[in-house]
Amino acid sequence: MFSRRAADPTGDRILVFEPDAEGHSQEWLQHLMEFAAADERRPALCLAVPATLCRTLEQSMPTNVGDRVRLIPLSPLELRLCTDRRLWIAAFARWWAMRRHLRRSGASSGFFLSLDLLSLPLALGLGAGGKPLSGILFRPSVHYRSFGIDGASCREWLRDLRKDFLYRLMLRNPALRRVLSLDPFFPAHAARRYACGEKVQALPDPAQPIIEAAMPSGDTAGKFPPERIGFLLFGYLTERKGPLVLLEALERLTPPVVARIAILLAGRVDPAIRDRLDASRRRLAARHPELCLHVDDRRLERAELESLVARSDVVLAPYQRFVGSSGVLLWAANARRPVLAQEYGLVGRLTRDHGLGLAADSSDPARLAAAITQMVERGPQSFFDQTAAQAFVRSQTPNRFAELVFAGGAAGFMA
Protein backbone atom coordinates (compact mmCIF):
# COMPACT_ATOMS: atom_id res chain seq x y z
CA MET A 1 0.00 0.00 0.00
CA PHE A 2 2.78 2.44 0.90
CA SER A 3 6.12 2.71 -0.86
CA ARG A 4 9.25 1.59 0.98
CA ARG A 5 11.61 1.82 -2.00
CA ALA A 6 14.76 3.88 -1.77
CA ALA A 7 14.53 7.40 -3.10
CA ASP A 8 16.42 8.51 -6.14
CA PRO A 9 19.88 9.23 -4.65
CA THR A 10 20.48 11.97 -7.18
CA GLY A 11 17.43 14.00 -6.18
CA ASP A 12 16.98 16.36 -3.26
CA ARG A 13 14.55 14.82 -0.79
CA ILE A 14 13.58 15.90 2.73
CA LEU A 15 12.52 13.27 5.23
CA VAL A 16 9.81 14.67 7.53
CA PHE A 17 9.38 12.62 10.70
CA GLU A 18 6.29 12.74 12.94
CA PRO A 19 5.08 9.83 15.13
CA ASP A 20 2.04 11.66 16.53
CA ALA A 21 -1.19 11.25 14.53
CA GLU A 22 -3.24 13.60 16.75
CA GLY A 23 -3.62 17.36 16.62
CA HIS A 24 -2.09 19.46 13.87
CA SER A 25 -0.03 16.76 12.12
CA GLN A 26 -2.45 15.90 9.33
CA GLU A 27 -3.17 19.54 8.48
CA TRP A 28 0.49 20.55 8.41
CA LEU A 29 1.62 17.57 6.37
CA GLN A 30 -1.14 18.34 3.89
CA HIS A 31 0.29 21.86 3.49
CA LEU A 32 3.74 20.39 2.82
CA MET A 33 2.46 17.88 0.26
CA GLU A 34 0.63 20.60 -1.65
CA PHE A 35 3.67 22.85 -1.58
CA ALA A 36 5.93 20.07 -2.89
CA ALA A 37 3.45 19.19 -5.65
CA ALA A 38 3.11 22.79 -6.82
CA ASP A 39 6.66 23.11 -8.16
CA GLU A 40 8.87 20.25 -9.28
CA ARG A 41 11.97 22.36 -8.63
CA ARG A 42 11.35 22.08 -4.90
CA PRO A 43 12.82 19.17 -2.92
CA ALA A 44 10.66 16.05 -2.84
CA LEU A 45 9.30 14.66 0.43
CA CYS A 46 9.40 11.43 2.38
CA LEU A 47 6.88 11.45 5.21
CA ALA A 48 7.67 8.96 8.00
CA VAL A 49 4.43 8.90 10.00
CA PRO A 50 2.03 6.41 11.65
CA ALA A 51 0.25 4.02 9.28
CA THR A 52 -3.13 5.52 10.19
CA LEU A 53 -1.89 8.94 9.11
CA CYS A 54 -0.42 7.45 5.92
CA ARG A 55 -3.87 6.15 4.97
CA THR A 56 -5.48 9.52 5.63
CA LEU A 57 -2.84 11.44 3.69
CA GLU A 58 -3.00 9.00 0.80
CA GLN A 59 -6.68 9.87 0.33
CA SER A 60 -5.89 13.59 0.09
CA MET A 61 -2.74 13.37 -2.00
CA PRO A 62 -2.57 16.23 -4.56
CA THR A 63 -3.42 14.98 -8.06
CA ASN A 64 -0.27 16.47 -9.58
CA VAL A 65 2.13 15.11 -6.98
CA GLY A 66 3.59 12.31 -9.13
CA ASP A 67 6.41 10.61 -7.22
CA ARG A 68 7.35 13.76 -5.32
CA VAL A 69 5.79 12.59 -2.04
CA ARG A 70 6.50 9.19 -0.53
CA LEU A 71 4.60 7.92 2.52
CA ILE A 72 6.58 5.71 4.91
CA PRO A 73 4.54 4.06 7.71
CA LEU A 74 6.35 3.73 11.01
CA SER A 75 6.57 0.18 12.33
CA PRO A 76 4.58 -0.78 15.46
CA LEU A 77 7.84 -0.94 17.44
CA GLU A 78 8.96 2.48 16.24
CA LEU A 79 5.59 3.98 17.04
CA ARG A 80 5.47 2.44 20.51
CA LEU A 81 8.96 3.63 21.42
CA CYS A 82 8.60 7.10 19.89
CA THR A 83 5.40 7.76 21.87
CA ASP A 84 6.57 6.19 25.14
CA ARG A 85 5.41 8.12 28.23
CA ARG A 86 8.99 8.10 29.48
CA LEU A 87 10.19 11.14 27.59
CA TRP A 88 13.87 10.17 27.51
CA ILE A 89 12.97 6.89 25.80
CA ALA A 90 10.74 8.68 23.28
CA ALA A 91 13.52 11.22 22.62
CA PHE A 92 16.22 8.66 21.78
CA ALA A 93 13.72 6.50 19.88
CA ARG A 94 12.88 9.44 17.61
CA TRP A 95 16.56 10.16 17.00
CA TRP A 96 17.18 6.48 16.20
CA ALA A 97 14.13 6.23 13.91
CA MET A 98 15.15 9.39 12.04
CA ARG A 99 18.64 7.99 11.41
CA ARG A 100 17.16 4.69 10.22
CA HIS A 101 14.71 6.24 7.80
CA LEU A 102 17.25 8.75 6.48
CA ARG A 103 19.50 5.83 5.59
CA ARG A 104 16.72 3.70 4.06
CA SER A 105 15.03 6.50 2.11
CA GLY A 106 18.18 8.11 0.73
CA ALA A 107 16.82 11.52 1.79
CA SER A 108 19.26 14.44 1.79
CA SER A 109 18.19 15.84 5.19
CA GLY A 110 15.85 15.19 8.09
CA PHE A 111 13.12 17.43 9.45
CA PHE A 112 11.34 16.80 12.78
CA LEU A 113 7.81 18.16 12.69
CA SER A 114 8.19 18.39 16.47
CA LEU A 115 11.73 19.03 17.70
CA ASP A 116 11.13 19.58 21.42
CA LEU A 117 11.90 16.06 22.66
CA LEU A 118 15.03 15.93 20.51
CA SER A 119 16.72 18.62 22.58
CA LEU A 120 18.27 15.93 24.80
CA PRO A 121 19.97 13.73 22.16
CA LEU A 122 20.96 16.81 20.15
CA ALA A 123 22.42 18.44 23.28
CA LEU A 124 24.57 15.31 23.68
CA GLY A 125 25.99 15.97 20.22
CA LEU A 126 24.28 13.09 18.42
CA GLY A 127 23.89 13.45 14.68
CA ALA A 128 22.36 11.57 11.77
CA GLY A 129 25.22 9.99 9.86
CA GLY A 130 26.45 13.28 8.46
CA LYS A 131 23.05 14.42 7.20
CA PRO A 132 21.70 17.78 8.42
CA LEU A 133 18.72 17.97 10.77
CA SER A 134 16.15 20.70 11.36
CA GLY A 135 12.74 20.94 12.98
CA ILE A 136 9.96 22.91 14.60
CA LEU A 137 10.29 23.90 18.26
CA PHE A 138 6.81 24.10 19.78
CA ARG A 139 7.33 24.95 23.41
CA PRO A 140 10.14 27.33 24.27
CA SER A 141 9.24 28.97 27.58
CA VAL A 142 12.56 30.27 28.87
CA HIS A 143 11.61 33.82 27.86
CA TYR A 144 8.10 33.96 29.36
CA ARG A 145 9.07 36.26 32.20
CA SER A 146 9.49 39.02 29.60
CA PHE A 147 5.74 38.75 28.86
CA GLY A 148 4.91 40.35 32.21
CA ILE A 149 2.95 37.46 33.79
CA ASP A 150 4.41 36.63 37.20
CA GLY A 151 3.83 33.68 39.49
CA ALA A 152 5.98 30.93 37.95
CA SER A 153 5.96 27.83 40.13
CA CYS A 154 9.09 26.07 41.32
CA ARG A 155 8.35 23.30 38.84
CA GLU A 156 8.13 25.81 35.97
CA TRP A 157 11.35 27.48 37.08
CA LEU A 158 13.18 24.14 37.07
CA ARG A 159 11.63 23.24 33.70
CA ASP A 160 12.95 26.45 32.15
CA LEU A 161 16.37 26.02 33.73
CA ARG A 162 16.59 22.56 32.15
CA LYS A 163 15.40 23.86 28.77
CA ASP A 164 17.88 26.73 28.86
CA PHE A 165 20.73 24.29 29.43
CA LEU A 166 19.61 21.91 26.67
CA TYR A 167 18.97 24.68 24.14
CA ARG A 168 22.44 26.09 24.73
CA LEU A 169 24.07 22.73 23.93
CA MET A 170 21.61 21.69 21.22
CA LEU A 171 22.24 24.81 19.14
CA ARG A 172 25.99 24.14 19.21
CA ASN A 173 25.47 20.72 17.60
CA PRO A 174 26.73 21.02 13.98
CA ALA A 175 24.17 18.43 12.82
CA LEU A 176 21.35 20.82 13.72
CA ARG A 177 21.13 23.40 10.93
CA ARG A 178 17.85 25.23 11.55
CA VAL A 179 15.29 25.55 14.36
CA LEU A 180 11.91 26.99 13.42
CA SER A 181 10.02 28.48 16.35
CA LEU A 182 6.24 28.87 16.48
CA ASP A 183 6.86 31.49 19.16
CA PRO A 184 7.78 34.70 17.26
CA PHE A 185 9.42 36.16 20.38
CA PHE A 186 11.88 33.31 20.99
CA PRO A 187 14.33 33.87 18.07
CA ALA A 188 15.42 37.28 19.40
CA HIS A 189 15.89 35.76 22.87
CA ALA A 190 17.94 32.90 21.41
CA ALA A 191 20.11 35.29 19.37
CA ARG A 192 20.90 37.32 22.51
CA ARG A 193 21.49 34.43 24.87
CA TYR A 194 22.97 31.48 22.98
CA ALA A 195 25.99 30.87 20.84
CA CYS A 196 24.61 29.75 17.46
CA GLY A 197 21.30 31.32 18.46
CA GLU A 198 20.99 32.64 14.90
CA LYS A 199 19.90 29.13 13.90
CA VAL A 200 16.48 29.91 15.42
CA GLN A 201 13.96 31.53 13.08
CA ALA A 202 10.28 32.37 13.48
CA LEU A 203 7.66 30.18 11.78
CA PRO A 204 4.00 31.20 11.39
CA ASP A 205 1.38 28.80 12.72
CA PRO A 206 -0.62 28.37 9.48
CA ALA A 207 -4.16 29.75 9.34
CA GLN A 208 -6.43 27.59 7.22
CA PRO A 209 -8.43 29.46 4.60
CA ILE A 210 -12.16 29.30 5.30
CA ILE A 211 -14.06 26.67 3.36
CA GLU A 212 -17.57 27.47 2.27
CA ALA A 213 -19.35 24.41 3.57
CA ALA A 214 -22.84 23.79 4.84
CA MET A 215 -23.28 22.44 8.35
CA PRO A 216 -23.20 18.64 8.10
CA SER A 217 -26.41 16.87 8.94
CA GLY A 218 -26.95 15.78 12.52
CA ASP A 219 -27.92 17.43 15.77
CA THR A 220 -24.63 19.26 16.47
CA ALA A 221 -25.94 22.45 14.90
CA GLY A 222 -28.71 22.63 17.50
CA LYS A 223 -26.27 22.79 20.41
CA PHE A 224 -26.18 26.60 20.11
CA PRO A 225 -29.76 27.87 20.56
CA PRO A 226 -30.06 31.29 18.88
CA GLU A 227 -31.23 33.00 22.06
CA ARG A 228 -28.08 31.99 23.98
CA ILE A 229 -24.42 33.03 23.75
CA GLY A 230 -22.53 30.00 22.46
CA PHE A 231 -19.15 29.04 23.97
CA LEU A 232 -17.17 26.39 22.06
CA LEU A 233 -14.22 24.31 23.28
CA PHE A 234 -12.95 22.03 20.52
CA GLY A 235 -10.10 19.69 19.68
CA TYR A 236 -8.67 16.66 21.42
CA LEU A 237 -9.92 17.29 24.95
CA THR A 238 -7.06 16.65 27.36
CA GLU A 239 -6.77 17.94 30.92
CA ARG A 240 -4.30 20.65 29.92
CA LYS A 241 -6.90 22.12 27.53
CA GLY A 242 -9.02 22.97 30.53
CA PRO A 243 -12.36 21.12 30.22
CA LEU A 244 -12.37 20.08 33.88
CA VAL A 245 -11.62 23.59 35.18
CA LEU A 246 -14.21 24.96 32.75
CA LEU A 247 -16.93 22.79 34.31
CA GLU A 248 -15.82 23.90 37.77
CA ALA A 249 -16.10 27.51 36.61
CA LEU A 250 -19.61 26.90 35.26
CA GLU A 251 -20.69 25.77 38.74
CA ARG A 252 -19.77 29.22 40.05
CA LEU A 253 -21.91 31.17 37.59
CA THR A 254 -25.05 32.94 38.75
CA PRO A 255 -28.42 31.69 37.46
CA PRO A 256 -28.97 34.78 35.23
CA VAL A 257 -25.66 34.13 33.45
CA VAL A 258 -26.34 30.39 33.18
CA ALA A 259 -29.67 31.15 31.51
CA ARG A 260 -27.91 33.16 28.77
CA ILE A 261 -25.20 30.72 27.66
CA ALA A 262 -24.76 27.43 25.82
CA ILE A 263 -21.55 25.40 26.15
CA LEU A 264 -20.33 22.83 23.62
CA LEU A 265 -17.26 20.63 24.08
CA ALA A 266 -16.58 19.18 20.63
CA GLY A 267 -13.84 16.62 20.14
CA ARG A 268 -12.61 13.28 21.34
CA VAL A 269 -12.25 13.17 25.11
CA ASP A 270 -8.95 11.88 26.47
CA PRO A 271 -9.78 8.53 28.19
CA ALA A 272 -7.63 9.63 31.15
CA ILE A 273 -10.17 12.34 32.09
CA ARG A 274 -13.46 10.85 30.83
CA ASP A 275 -14.64 9.60 34.24
CA ARG A 276 -13.85 12.92 35.95
CA LEU A 277 -15.53 14.83 33.16
CA ASP A 278 -18.68 12.72 33.47
CA ALA A 279 -18.73 13.21 37.26
CA SER A 280 -18.38 16.98 36.83
CA ARG A 281 -21.23 17.02 34.31
CA ARG A 282 -23.54 15.20 36.73
CA ARG A 283 -22.63 17.59 39.54
CA LEU A 284 -23.14 20.58 37.27
CA ALA A 285 -26.54 19.31 36.06
CA ALA A 286 -27.70 19.01 39.67
CA ARG A 287 -26.55 22.54 40.52
CA HIS A 288 -27.67 24.26 37.30
CA PRO A 289 -30.35 22.13 35.61
CA GLU A 290 -31.13 25.00 33.23
CA LEU A 291 -27.57 25.06 31.83
CA CYS A 292 -27.30 24.19 28.15
CA LEU A 293 -24.18 21.96 28.07
CA HIS A 294 -23.27 19.32 25.49
CA VAL A 295 -20.21 17.13 24.98
CA ASP A 296 -19.72 15.69 21.48
CA ASP A 297 -17.12 13.00 22.18
CA ARG A 298 -15.80 12.17 18.71
CA ARG A 299 -13.29 13.37 16.14
CA LEU A 300 -14.94 16.05 14.02
CA GLU A 301 -14.06 16.77 10.41
CA ARG A 302 -12.61 20.14 9.51
CA ALA A 303 -15.74 21.34 7.67
CA GLU A 304 -17.90 20.57 10.68
CA LEU A 305 -15.51 22.31 13.06
CA GLU A 306 -15.44 25.41 10.87
CA SER A 307 -19.22 25.49 10.89
CA LEU A 308 -19.28 25.15 14.68
CA VAL A 309 -16.76 27.96 15.10
CA ALA A 310 -18.86 30.16 12.80
CA ARG A 311 -22.02 29.37 14.78
CA SER A 312 -20.40 30.01 18.15
CA ASP A 313 -20.04 33.41 19.80
CA VAL A 314 -16.89 32.68 21.83
CA VAL A 315 -14.12 30.14 21.24
CA LEU A 316 -12.67 28.78 24.46
CA ALA A 317 -8.96 28.19 25.04
CA PRO A 318 -8.85 27.85 28.87
CA TYR A 319 -5.53 26.04 28.86
CA GLN A 320 -3.75 25.12 32.06
CA ARG A 321 -0.53 27.15 31.83
CA PHE A 322 0.05 25.63 28.40
CA VAL A 323 3.41 26.35 26.78
CA GLY A 324 3.55 27.23 23.10
CA SER A 325 1.23 28.30 20.32
CA SER A 326 -2.34 27.20 19.61
CA GLY A 327 -4.07 26.90 16.26
CA VAL A 328 -7.34 27.61 18.06
CA LEU A 329 -6.45 31.32 18.05
CA LEU A 330 -6.22 31.26 14.26
CA TRP A 331 -9.44 29.30 13.80
CA ALA A 332 -11.26 31.85 15.91
CA ALA A 333 -9.66 34.93 14.32
CA ASN A 334 -10.34 33.55 10.85
CA ALA A 335 -14.03 33.30 11.72
CA ARG A 336 -14.02 36.69 13.51
CA ARG A 337 -14.87 35.10 16.85
CA PRO A 338 -13.26 36.25 20.12
CA VAL A 339 -11.42 33.78 22.30
CA LEU A 340 -11.50 33.36 26.05
CA ALA A 341 -7.94 32.18 26.59
CA GLN A 342 -5.33 31.60 29.26
CA GLU A 343 -3.31 34.69 30.15
CA TYR A 344 -0.10 32.67 30.60
CA GLY A 345 2.62 32.36 28.00
CA LEU A 346 2.44 32.81 24.25
CA VAL A 347 -1.32 32.17 24.01
CA GLY A 348 -2.02 35.03 26.39
CA ARG A 349 0.54 37.31 24.73
CA LEU A 350 -0.94 36.80 21.24
CA THR A 351 -4.48 37.25 22.54
CA ARG A 352 -3.58 40.60 24.10
CA ASP A 353 -1.29 41.88 21.34
CA HIS A 354 -3.69 41.19 18.47
CA GLY A 355 -7.04 41.92 20.12
CA LEU A 356 -8.18 38.29 19.76
CA GLY A 357 -10.38 38.27 22.84
CA LEU A 358 -10.07 38.12 26.63
CA ALA A 359 -7.11 36.56 28.46
CA ALA A 360 -7.75 35.33 32.01
CA ASP A 361 -6.21 33.13 34.69
CA SER A 362 -7.93 29.99 33.41
CA SER A 363 -6.30 27.74 36.01
CA ASP A 364 -8.50 29.39 38.67
CA PRO A 365 -12.19 28.37 38.32
CA ALA A 366 -13.38 31.52 40.10
CA ARG A 367 -11.46 33.83 37.75
CA LEU A 368 -12.55 31.86 34.71
CA ALA A 369 -16.17 32.16 35.86
CA ALA A 370 -15.67 35.92 36.27
CA ALA A 371 -14.29 36.15 32.71
CA ILE A 372 -17.27 34.23 31.29
CA THR A 373 -19.61 36.56 33.17
CA GLN A 374 -17.73 39.59 31.85
CA MET A 375 -18.08 38.41 28.25
CA VAL A 376 -21.80 37.71 28.69
CA GLU A 377 -22.54 41.06 30.32
CA ARG A 378 -20.46 43.23 27.96
CA GLY A 379 -21.00 41.20 24.82
CA PRO A 380 -18.35 38.92 23.23
CA GLN A 381 -17.55 41.20 20.28
CA SER A 382 -16.53 44.05 22.59
CA PHE A 383 -13.35 42.04 23.31
CA PHE A 384 -12.44 41.50 19.63
CA ASP A 385 -10.41 43.89 17.46
CA GLN A 386 -11.39 42.94 13.91
CA THR A 387 -8.69 44.97 12.19
CA ALA A 388 -5.82 43.67 14.34
CA ALA A 389 -7.11 40.10 14.26
CA GLN A 390 -7.40 40.00 10.47
CA ALA A 391 -3.88 41.43 10.10
CA PHE A 392 -2.69 38.63 12.37
CA VAL A 393 -4.42 35.99 10.22
CA ARG A 394 -3.01 37.40 6.98
CA SER A 395 0.53 37.03 8.33
CA GLN A 396 0.02 33.32 9.08
CA THR A 397 -0.52 31.62 5.73
CA PRO A 398 -0.07 27.89 4.95
CA ASN A 399 2.09 28.79 1.95
CA ARG A 400 4.49 30.85 4.09
CA PHE A 401 4.59 28.03 6.65
CA ALA A 402 5.48 25.44 4.00
CA GLU A 403 8.01 27.74 2.36
CA LEU A 404 9.94 28.16 5.62
CA VAL A 405 9.78 24.45 6.46
CA PHE A 406 11.24 23.60 3.05
CA ALA A 407 13.92 26.26 3.45
CA GLY A 408 14.76 24.87 6.90
CA GLY A 409 14.74 21.25 5.77
CA ALA A 410 16.76 22.03 2.68
CA ALA A 411 19.31 24.16 4.59
CA GLY A 412 21.82 21.35 4.72
CA PHE A 413 22.21 20.76 1.02
CA MET A 414 21.51 24.35 -0.03
CA ALA A 415 24.23 25.80 2.21
N, C-alpha and C positions, 0 to 999 in steps of 0.2 A: 504493500500500500504506500509506504513512504520510502524514498530513495536513501540508500546507504552507500552509494558509490562514491568514490573519491572525486573531488572536484578537479576541474582542469587546472593543473599546476601552473600553467602559464597565465591564468587569469587572476585578477584581483578579486578576492572574496573575503568578506567579513563574516566571522562566526559570531552570532549573537546567542548568548546563553541565558536561559531563564527557567528555573525549575518550578516556579510558582504559577499555577494556572488561574488563581483567583485575582480579583481586583483589576488593575489597569492593563495587565499583560496583553490580553487579546487585542484591545484597542490600539495600544502602542505598536505592537508587531504588525498590525494591519497598516498603520501609517508607513512603516518601514518598507513593507512589501510593495505598496503602491508607489512609493518614492523610487524604489529600485526598478520597478517595471516601467516607469515613465521615461527613463533615459538609459539606453544601453551603454553609455559611456561611464555610468556610475558603477562602483564595485557591486558585484553580485552578493547574495546573502545565503548563508547557511543558518537556519534557526534550530538550535538544540533546545527543545522544549518538551513538556510532558506529552504523552501520546494523545491524551484527550484534547489538548490544545492543538496538536497537529491536525486532528480530524476537523476541528472547528475552522482552523485557518485554511485547510484545503478546500473547504466549501466556499470560502470567500476570496480565493486566489484571483488576482487581477487577470483578465482574459489575455492581456498582452505580455504576460510575465515570461513566457517561454521557459528556458532553463535557468533563469536568473535568480530564482528562489528555490532552495532545497530545504525540505522539512526533515529534521532528524529527531525521532522520538527517543527520549531518555529511557534507559532500561529501568525496570522496577528497582534494582539495587541502587542505581544512581539516584533515582527519585527519592527513595527512602533515606539515603544518607544525606542528600542535599537539603532535605527538609526536616532533618532530625531536630528535636527540641533542644538538644544540647548544642548551643550555637558554635562552639569550637569544632565540633564534629562536622556540622553543616558547612562551616567556613572552609575547612581543608578538603571536604568532599567536593565542593564547588570548584576549588582550584584544581584538584585532581581531574575532575570531569572535563573542565575546560582544556587542560593539557591534552587529554585523551582525544577529544573531538577535534581539536586543532590539528593533531597529527593525522587522524583518520580522514578528515575532510579535505586536507590540503589548503585550508584557508590561510590567508596572508596575515590576519590579525584576529584577536579575540575581543569581544565587547560584552561586558556584563550588564544586563539590563538593570540589575540591582547590585551595586558595588559594596554596599555597607559592610556586609559580613566579611568581605575579602580583605578588609583593612588589616586583620591579623596576619594571614599568610603573606600579604604584600609587605607588611612592616618587617617581617622576618627575612625579606629579601628574595622570596621565592619568585621565580619567573615561569615562563611557558616555553621552554626549549628555544629561546632566542626570538620568539615572535612577540610583537608588542601587544600590550593589553590596555584597554580603556574601559570606562563604564560610567554609570549614573549613580551619583551619591544622593540618596534620598533624605537622610536624617542627620545632617550636621547640626549640632546644637551648642557648640562651644562658644558661639558669639551671641547667644540669646540675651545675655545681660545688657547688651547695647540697645535692646528693644524697649527697655524701661519697665519691664514687668519683674518685680522683686518676688522674693519668697521661695527661691529654689530650695528643695529639700536636700538633706545630706546625701541621699541616694543619687539625686540629679547632679550634685556637685562632683561626686565620685565618678559618675558616668561620663561627665564632660572632661574630667581630668584624664580618664582612660582614653577617650576619643582623641584628645589633644596630643597625647603621647603617640598613639598609633598613626594619626594623620601625619605627624612630623616625620616618622620613619617611612611610612608608606609612600609619601611624595618623593622621597629620596631614592626609591627603588627605580633603577633605569628601565625595568620592564614595563613600568606604568607610564604611558605616554600622555594620557589626557584624562581628567576627571571632570565630568559634567555635573553641575550642581543645580538641583531644582530650586534651591534657595538663592535668589538673586543677590542676597547680601553677603553670602559666604565667600565668594571669590576675592573680594577686596580684603576681607579678614585674613584669608589664607595667604594672599600676596604680602601682607604686612608681617605676618607672624612666622611663616614657614619658609625655609629654604626650599626652592623648587615649587613655591606656592603659585607660580604663574601657570602651572599645569591645570589649575582649577578654572573652569569657565562656566558662566551661567547658561542654563538650558531652560527654555519655556516649557511649562506644563501645558500640553496641547489642548486647546479648546476645540471641541467637536463642532462643526457647522450644524445648524439646526436642520433636522429633516422634517419636511412637511408630511406628517403622517397622522391619520385618524387614530383616535383612541381605540385600541384593540377591544374586541367584544369581551364581555365578562362584567363582573360587578365591581371591579376596582375603581371605575370612574365615579361610582356613587359614594365613595368613602369621603368625599369633600362636599357636603351639602352646601348649596349656594348661599344660605343665610349664615354660614359659619366661616371663620377665618381658618384656612387650612394650613397645618404645619406638617411638613414631610421630612422624615428621616429615611434615607435610602442607602443601599449598598449592602455589602456583607456585614451583618450586624454582630460585631464583636463587642466585648466589654469596653474596650478603649474608645469605641465610637460613641459611647454614652447612653445607650438605651435604658440601662438600669437606673442611672441617675436621673434621666428624663422622667421616668415613671415616678420616682420619688418626688421630683419637683412638681409633677401634676397633682400629687396628693396635697400639696401646700397651697394650691390655687383657691381663690374664693369662689363660691357658687356663681356669682355673676360672670366671672371670667370663664369658668368651665362651660357655661351655657353658650358662650360665643365662639368656641374653638372646636376644631376637629383635628385629630392627630392620626397620621398614618405612618407606620413603620413598614417599609417595603423592601424586602430583600431576604436572603436566606439567613436564618438565625444560627449563630455559632452554637453547636451542640453543648459547648461548655457552659453556656449561660441560659439555655432554654428553660430549665426547671425554675431558675430564679426569676426569669422574665415572666413565666406563667404565674408564679406566686405573686409577683408584684401586680400583675393585671387583675387577679382575683381581689387583692386587697384594695386596689384602686376602684374597682367596680362597686365594692361595698361602700366605700367612702363617697364616691361621686357617681351614682348610678346614671346621672344624666350626661356624663362625659361621652363624647363620640370618639372612640379609640378603636383602631383596627390594626392588626398585624398580618401582613401578607408574607408568609414565610416560604418564599421560593425565589429562585433566580429570575429576574425580570429582564426581558429583552430591551435593547436600547430604545427602540421606538416607543415602547410602553413607558419607560422611565421618563423620556422627554415629555410625553403627554402628561404624566403625573406632575412633573416639575412645573409645566405650564399651567396646570389646573390648581396648583398650590398657591398659597399667598406668602409663605415663609418656608425656606429650606433650612433644615436643622443640621448643624455640625457641632454638637455639644461634646466634643472630644475631651478625653481625660488626660490633659497635659500631653497631647500628642506632639511628636517631633516630626517636622517636615511639612511638605506641601499637601494639598488635598484638591483633587479634581472636582470635588463638590462645589467649591467656590466658582469654578468656571462654568459648570452646569447651570448654577443659579444665575450668574451674571449674564450668561448667554440668553437666558429666558427672562431677564429683567426682573428677577425675584430676589428680595433681600435674604441674607442668611442670618441666623442666630448662631454664632460660632464661639468657640473658646477664645479667651483673650490671650492665652499663652502662646509663645513661639511664633513661627512664621504664619500660621493660620490667622492668629489675631492681628499680626502686623499688616498682612495684606488686606484683611477686612477693614481695618482703620484707614490705611493709606489710600485705598481705592474706593471708599464709600460703598462697600459691598453689603453693609448691614450693621448689626449690633454685635459687639464682642463683649462677652461676660465671663465671669468665673464659673465655668460649667461643671467644675468638680464639686461645687457646693450647691446642693439641691435648693436651698433657700434663695440663693442669688440667681440661680437659673429660673426659678419660679417668678422672681421679681422682674427678670428680663422678659419673660413671656408676657407677664401682665403689662409691662411697659409697651411692648409692641402692639398688644391688643388695644390698649387705651389710646395710644397716639396714632395708631395706624401703621401697618408694616412699611408702606412706601415712604413714610417720612424718614426712614433710616437708610434709604437707598439713593445714591447719587448716580443717576443714569448716565451722565456724560463721562464721569470718571470710570464707571464700571465698564462701559463700552470701549473706552480707550484701553483698558486693561485686557479685555477679551481680544481686541484687534492685535495686540502685541504677542499673543500666545497662539500661534497658528500651528496646525499639524505639519505643514510643509517646512516651517522654520525649525520645528522640533526634529524632523527627519533629516534635514540638511545638516544640523549640528551633530547629530548622532553619526551620520556618515563621515563627516569631517573628523570627528573624534576617533571613530573606528579605523578610518583610513590613515590616521596620522603617522602610523609606523612606516608604511611603505610610500607615503607621499613626502615624508621629511627628507 
